[in-house]
Amino acid sequence: MATTHDAATSTNPLGDELRGGRTAKPCALVIFGATGDLTKRKLVPSLMGLAKDGLLPSGFAVTGFARRDWSDQKFRAELAEGVAQFGRSDTEAAFAAMADAFTFHQSDFGDAAGYESLKQKLAQIDRQHGTAGNRLFYLATPPSAYSTILERLAAHGLSREENGRFARIIVEKPFGRDLATAVALNDQVRQGFHERQVFRIDHYLGKETVQNILALRFANGIFEPLWNEKFVDHVQITVAESIGVGSRGGYFEESGIIRDMIQNHLMQVLTLVAMEPPATLSADGVRDEKVKVLKAIRSFAPADVDRCTVRAQYTRGSFGGEDVKGYREEEGVPANSTTETFAAARLHVENWRWAGTPFYLRSGKRLPRRVTEVAIQFKQPPHLLFQGGRPLQPNVLLLRIQPDEGVALRFGAKVPGPDVRIRDVRMDFRYGAAFGGETADAYERLLLDAMLGDGTLFARRDEVEEAWRIVDSIVAGWQQSKHRPAEYVAGTWGPDAADKLLSGGRQWRKP
Ligand code: BG6
């Protein structure tokens, strides 16, 4: 008898609203590198969040493809632990109810026999779980294995879409380490898959508040008229983390904050803030506009890199009274490392909307708090009527991406009393207070969209390549200047040099 998971049996009354009337076709998900952290921490807990909300397709199964010699039982036990530890509330029961839909497939990534037996296994899964021949492959391995897996999937006909069945691939970041490697990887992906079959994940795009940037801008009439160089003085995009590199020193040493965060997450947020209204909300409608933003950002000339960017490394410091290591003392990091853990840049989007309005980007590890926000700072009124007292701060529209998700507007108001005194006050919208409930993890939305074949929240080939073009020009400048990165004490807002990027009395926000 087919054991299928029936979306209609969900107990979540919001099921239909969350699904927005969209139901994914049955499919089998194959996760390459399934013994890794991502599967346990993010992918399976997110799938169980979807199950709990009744959003998984009626026929659904997961196969973990990895080298380790694990049994189905061992795989399920690991996943159950992950769901208990990292899943939303009540997802353990969802996993228990469908644990038999999770199987393990042991093979080397390059072993042809492993792909032939995968095919047979998937055919059996189709019969047992009603997955209807639809396949979703997920590359959750170290990037060094991507090429082999892509080549094998194509060689064994697994990327072919026939008789209305889909075959899609989700690719995790890092998507290349510079433009040349990204182009090579994209070329290889193209040998097996059409662009519409490819889903390059940037988990920031799955965050509700990142998606809300488009809603705020284009579902309201009041912001868009001000959203340009005439009224906006500058934009600050901050992605700050309080954690250090932890056990990921080896990986981080090769990427630095520029490749780890700026090339993808910050560039994606920037495009959503700066793009023109799309003609439609179709995947290409949105991505066409996003890519135009990147194209309007010029590559840096080497001589400009020192003037327009800052990079730095954290040194030993303290958090809440506890001593923390400096970056060069972290596991897997050489004592003479020059990799940056903080970077900031001043960019210009050279088009009619943004000419002359700087965008300041910064991201770092071991900053005082974990906070992601976009601050749109408006110009001062043309004539200041109200003199005296504290100088007025400019109006700021603050998009709080995480935590304390919400939107705030800072403006001046009269202090009650006989004098005309103005003080800054805030209008504050909070997601939690307005909508309540638990927010789904970004991966939930992205996994569902990939099953639905909706690429809107995934990076298209040209987006990835344009972002690398910009980042490569910064990295080239850093390499040429041979300056060591500046230093900042762990637990502070980065090096002093970052302040110098801002001119004309502008200051970084200290959230
Ligand atoms: C990942 C980076 O893409 O994003 C990590 O590789 C970083 O270094 C993480 O910590 C941050 O994601 P989030 O969702 O916690 O802001």
Boltz pocket constraint, residues with backbone or C-beta under 6 A from the ligand:
constraints:
  - pocket:
      binder: B
      contacts: [[A, 241], [A, 260], [A, 261]]
      max_distance: 6.0
